[in-house]
Amino acid sequence: MTQLVPRIEASSGRRTLPPIELSPPHIVADGPVATSATTNIHATADWSRVLVRRLVAADLACALVAAGVGLVARVGLSDVRMYIANSVVVALAWLMSLATNGSYEVRRIATGTREYQGVVRAGIALAGSVAIVCYLFNSLVGRTFVAIVIPTGIALMVLTRFTMRRAVYAHRRRGLWSSAILAVGTSESVVHLADIARRAPEAGLLVVGACVEDAEMGAEIAPGVPVVGGVSTAAEMAESLDVDVVAVAGSGLGPRGIRELGWALEGTRRRMVMAPGLTEVAGPRVHVSPVDGLPLMWVDQPEFTGTRRFVKRVVDILVSGTALLVVSPLLLLIALAVRLTSRGPVIYSSKRFGKGSEEIVVHKFRTMVRDADKIRGQLLELNECEDGVLFKMRRDPRVTRVGRVLRQFSLDELPQLLNVLTGSMSLVGPRPPLPEEVERYHGDVRRRLLVKPGLTGLWQVSGRSDLPWDESVRLDLYYVENWSLGFDFAIIARTVSAVLRRRGAY
């Protein structure tokens, strides 16, 4: 039967949709492995083995290096050979602990913070085991492992995973080391899933086909996603397309259909994943509990007050106060540079909207010529923001030479630490909007004002001024709905990388 199916060209790794009968699609593994587009390459089987082997070797090296640090710290050991032998045994046990915690499952590698949490849990479990065994045998080696080797090994493994994650992301942005997905459900849900996969290539999910009932066969309902069959043919199409994952999106199948699809996939290497219609809700707010075989998904309400918000305020005060003391010499140098290179005040203060639509005054180092606000009206026709809500220009003539440098490294925003210290802003939060922007807010966009604006935020670490307006809003709302202290610390850590890359800074 002739089908319109996608495939990946061996030379580029990109999927195409030719109007002729083709062989099933395959994802090229690390490098140009295939000699032709029809060569049978099992994507996940190829690259996952390479990735897991590299990760196991790296973890073993980290464990042995950590043991070496412990040996150096305990140079007075009477039996060095016994210590080395024990170190090798413990290193192997460490790998087993990591495997038990799911650290080598492909779906968990290079995805989210749970990968790092698994490393920490494995290290803690090993520390407890070593301490118990050494206590039973009255050995002093256990103290060294618990106090020095285990923390050192955890730190090295987390750093190794962070480095390897960068490499995996680089592969996936080129269309490699990814899993081919057949999406099953309604057209709307499949399009949404395909949009999310395309928006986050680092996740390594490529939707290559769709099984839906509300679209014509062969129609491309999303870029690179043709309709290859109905929902009842999902298992057959998964085999024909040789995909790695079958994703059930929306309610096109129904309970019995989902169960039968799972049965049909038994004994194959293909996995099934459920993509619920609930979006923009992070894991900490979601809890699943079964009721007579029915998994119910409980979603906690967003938290805008309470103990966690009090802790957030305490962290804001401590961090902003400490940061102001540490960077005070830099603040003086920047102030002097602004003063000597252009006329006008050193600090630029502007009215913004804060939490609850409260009007606040935000402080920045002046990066533009004096009276820049008055000149803005003459430049509106050159606005590069398509929706017109924001005003953006990559080559804004009002920006001074010193101001351009300050903007590239976000140094102009350092005075906002005072806003954080006094409570009108937070370290992390949505971008503080101008009054004229708020006037154009409608619907759910106003939910950005439910929390304090931030010195940094999810929008900043995701591209800053390069982001379109709707994407900026989506990221801000995601933060508002899913805030947590851990999320804040993760954003602060990513801010350093975003500032150094200078992406979207103009």
N, C-alpha and C positions, 0 to 999 in steps of 0.2 A: 504494500500500500504506500502510495506516494505521500510523504509528509513534508511540510515545511519545517525544518528543524535547524537550530543554530549549530555552529561548530567554531572551533578555535583554530586560527591559522597558526601553523607551527612556528613561523618566523616572527610573529608579533604577539601572539597570545590574545588577540582580540577576536570577539565573536562576530560573525557575519550572518546574514540571512539571505542566502541566494534563492532564486525562484526555481530550484531544481531539486531533485532527490539527492540527499546527502547521507553520509555515514553518521553515526551518533557523535555528539560533541565530546571533546575531552579537553582537559586543562593541562597545558604544558607544565611539566614540573620544573625544577630549578635549572633553567637554561634550555637551549634548543635541543631537546632530547629526540623529538620525533623527526623522521625524515620526510614525512608527508602528513597532510592534514587528516588523513583517515587512519593513521597508526593508532592502535588500541592502547591508550594511556589511561590508567586509572588514577585520577588526579590526587585524591586524598591518600591512596595507598602509596604513591610515589613520594610526594613531598613530606607527608607526615612521618614516614620512617626516617627520612633524613633529619627532620627537625628534632624528633625524639632522641635519635642517636646523639646529635650534637648537644642536646640539653643534658642527657645522662652523663656524657663525657665532661661537660662543663661543671656539673654538680659534683662529680667525683673529684675533679681537680680542685674545686673550692673546698671540699671537705678535707682533702689531703693538705692543702695550703694552710687551712685553719689549724689542723693538727700540728703542722710544722711550727706555727706561731706558738701553740701551746708548749711544744718541745723546747723552743728557745726560751720561753718564759720560765720553764722548769728545768734549767740546765743542771740543777743539783740532784736530779733523779739518779737513783743508784743503778737502775736497770733500764738503760736507754733502749736496748733491743726489744725488751718486753713492751715498752711504751709504743715503739713503732709498730709492733705486731698488733697491739690493741687498737692503734689508730687506724690501721687498715681494716680491721674487723668493724670498728665503729663507722668508718666511712661507707662500707658496704651496707651496714644497717641503716645508715642515713638515707641511702638511695631507696631502700625498702620502705622506710617511713614516708619519704616523698611520694613513692608510688601508691602507698596506702591512702594518702591524702589526695589522690587524684592529680598530682602535679604533672603527670606525663600523659594525661588524657588530652588529645588534640583539641577538643572543643574548649578546653580551659587555658590553653597556651596562648599568650599574647592577647588575652581578652579580659579587661576589667581588673579590679583590685583583688579579686578572689585568688588570682594566681599567686600574688605576693602573700596573701593571708595563708594560703596552703603551705608555703615555705616556712612561715613563722610557726604554724601549728605543728608541722613535721619536726622542726627544731626543738620545740618545747616538749613534744612527746619523746624525742630521743634523749633530751636532757633528763627527763624524769626516769627513763629506763636505765640510763647510764648511772645515775645517782643511786637507784635502788640496787642494781647489780653490784656496784662498787661498795656500797654499804654492807651488803651481805657478805662480801669477801674481804671486807676491811681494807680496801684499797684507797690510797690518796689520789690516784689518777683521776677519779671521778670529779673531784673538786676542780681540777684544772679544766676538764672538759666543760663542766657546767659554767664556770666563771669566765673562761677565756675562749675555748675552742668553739662552743656552740654559738655564742653571739657573733664571733668573727665569721664563722661559716654562714650563718643566716645573712649577715650583711653582704658577704661576697656573692651568695646565691641570688639575692634580690638584685644586686647590681648587675650580675650576669644576665638575669632575665630581662632587666630593663634594656640592656645593650642588645640582647637578642631580639627583643620586641621591635626595636628600631629597624633591625635587618629584615624581620618578617614583614613589617609595614612597607618597607621599600619594595620588597618583592610583590606584595599585594597591590600596591599602587600601579605596578606594571602589568597587572592581570595575572600574576603567577601565585602559586601557593594558596589557591583559593578553592572553595568547594562549590560545585555546580548544583543549583537548586531547581527543582520543579515545584512551582507554586500551584496549589490547588485551593479553589474557593470561588469567591465572586470577583468580578473584574475590579471593583473598587478596592477590595482588600489586597488583591494581587498587585495592583498599581502602587498602592501605599507601601507594600513590602519591597517592591522593586526600587521605589524612590529612596527608601531608607538604606537599602544595600548599596545603591549608587552613591548616596551621600556619604557613606562611611566605608570606603574601599578597604580600610585597614581591618575591617571585620572579616574579610576574606569570604564574602558570600556573594555569589553571582547567580542571579535569577536568569535562567536560560530558556525557560518555557513555562506555559501556563495551561492548566486544565480548568476551564470554566464553562458554564452553560449559557451565560448572557453575552457572548461575543462570537463572531464568526470564526470558523477554522482558518488559520493562516493569518488572521489579523494581528497586527503588532499593537498590543494594548499599552505597552510601555517600550521605551527605547531598547531594542535588542531582546524583547520578550514577546515571542509569537504565541498564539493560541495553538496548541498541538493536539487538543482533544477535550472531551468532556470530563466531568469529575469522576464518572464511573470508569474511565479508562486510565486513571492516574497511575495505578501499579504497572500497567502495560507500557505506558509512555515513559515511566521512570526507567524501565528495563531497556526500552528502545533508545532513549537519549543517554543512557548510562550515567545518570546523575548520581551525586553523592548523598543528597538530602532531599526528602520530600517534605515541603512545608505546607501545612494546612492553615490557610489564612481565611478568616471570616467563617461564615456558617453555610457554605455551599454543600457540604457533605452530610451534616447531621450526625448524631451520636452513633447510629449503627454503621453509617458509611465510614466514619473515622475508625471504628473498631475493625471493620472488614479490611480497610486499607492497611492497618497495622498488621493484620494476619497475613495479607498478601506480601508484605515486605519481609516477613520472617525468613530467616535463612539467607538473606542477601546482605551485602555489605552496606546497603543503603539505610540511612537513619531517618526517622520521622520526627519532625519538630512542629509544635503548635505555635502559631503566631496570633494571639488573641487580639481582638479589636481594641483593647485598652492600650493606649499609647501615651508617651511622655510621662510615664510613672516609673520611678526607679525602684530597684529591688527592695530596699529597706521598708518601703511602704506597702509591699505586696507580701501576703502570706497565704499559703495554700494548705487547706485542710480537707481531707476526704470525708464525705458523708455517704455511707452505703455505696461506695465505689465511685461516687461523683466528686471529682476534685473541685472544691469551691475556692475561688480566688478572693481573698479579703483585701480590701484596699483602705489603708489608714488615711484619715483626713490630713491635709497639710497642717503643719504646726507653726503658728505665727507668734505665739506667746508661750510662757512657761519657763521651766528650769533650763532647758537647752538654750533658749534665747538669752537668759541671764548669763550663762557660761560664755556664750558668744560675745556678749558685751564685755565681760571680764577679759577675754582673750584680746578683743579689740584694743582695750585700754593698755594692757601690758605690752603688746607687740608694737602698737603705734608709739607709745611713750619711749620704749627702748630704741626703736628705729630712729626717732627724732634725735635722740642723744648720739647714736652711732653716726648718722649721716650729717650731723650739724656742720662739720667742716666742708662737706660737699655742697650743702645748701648755701653756705657763704660764698664759695667759689662760683656757683651758678648765678647767684644774685649779682656778684661783681661783673661777671661776663655779660649778663643782660643789660646791666646799667651802662657799661662802657661801650657797647656796640650799637645801641639804638636809643632814641629818645622815648621817654614815657616811664610809667611806674614799673617796678620790678615784678610785682605781683598783680595778676589779672584776676579780678573777682567777678563772678557772674551769678545771676539768679537761676536756680534750678529747682526742680520739684523733688522732694524727698518722700519718706514714708507717709502714707495717708494724704497725699497731695499737699503736704506742708511745704511752704516755700523756704528754701535754704540758700545760703551763699557759699559757693564752692570756690576755693582758691587754687590757682595754678601760677607757675612762672609764666610771664608774658613771652609768647613766642611770635607775636605778630607786631606789625607797626602800630604806632599810636592811632587811635580812631579807626581801627580795623572794622568795628561793627558798623560804622557809617558807610564804609566802602562796600560792605557785603551786598547791598542792594544792587550795585552795579555789576555784580558777578553772578547773580541768580541764574541767568540764562546759560552759564557755563557749569551749572551743578551736574555732577556725575552720578548722583543718586537718582535712579530711575523713577522711584515713587514720589520723590519730592518732599518726603517728610523730613529727611536729614539734608544737610548741605555738605557736600564732599567735593574736594578738588585735590588731585594728586600734586599738581603744581600751583598751589595757591600763591599768587604774587604778594599776598600780605605777610607771608611767613618770612621772618628774618633768617640770616645765615645761622646764627646761634640757635634760633628757635627750631630750625630744621633738624639740627643735631639733637636737641633736647627731645623733640617729638619722636625721633627714630628710636631712642632708648627709653621713652616714657619718663624722662627725668623731670619734665615740666609738671608732672602730676604729684611730685613728692610733697609739696605743701598741703595736699589733701590729707596727709597724715594728721594735720591739725583738726580737720573735719572729723576724722575717725576718733581722735582723742576726745573731742568735745561732744560727740554723739550724734551729729547730723548725718554721718556716713558710717559705713562699716568697711572692714578690710575687703570683704567679698560680697558682691551683690550685683544687681542690674546696673546698667550705665545710667548716671544721673541725667534725666532729660531736661531740655530747655522748656520754658513755658509755652512757646509757640508749637513745640512738638506735642505737648500734652493736649493742647487744644484740638489736635487732629487725631487723638486716640479715640478708638471706638471698640465696643465689645470687650473681648477678653484681654486686649492690650493693656487696659487700665490695671490689670492684676499685677503688672510690674511695680505698681506703687504700694503693694501690700507689705513690702519690706524696705529696709534702708538701701539706698544706692551704695555701690561699692567702689573702692579704689581700684580693684581688679574684679574680674568676673568671668563667667563661662564664655561670654561674647568676646572678651579680650584674648583669651588663650586659644580661641578658635578662628582667629583671623582679623579681628578688630575692624578697621574701616573697609577691608576687602569684602566683608559680608554684606549681602543684600539686606534690605530692611526686614523682610519677613523672616529671614534666617536669624537675624539678631533678636527679633521678638521671640521666636521659638526657643532660642537658647536661654533668654532671660526668664521666660515663663517656666521652662524646665527647671531652672535653678529655684525659682520661687516655690514651685510645687514639691521639690525633692531635696530641700536644703538639709544638710547635716554637718556636724563639725568635721567629720572625716572628708566630706565633699569639699569643704572650705580649704582644708590643708592640702588636698590634692590640687585644687585650682591654684593655690599660692605656689606650690612646687612647679606647676606647669607655666606659671607666669614668668619665671626666670628664663625658661627656654624660649617662650614667646617673645620676650623683650630682646634676647640675644639674636633671634632670627630676624627681628625687625619687620616681620610680615604685617602688612596693613597699617604701618605707622607712617602717617603723613598728615 
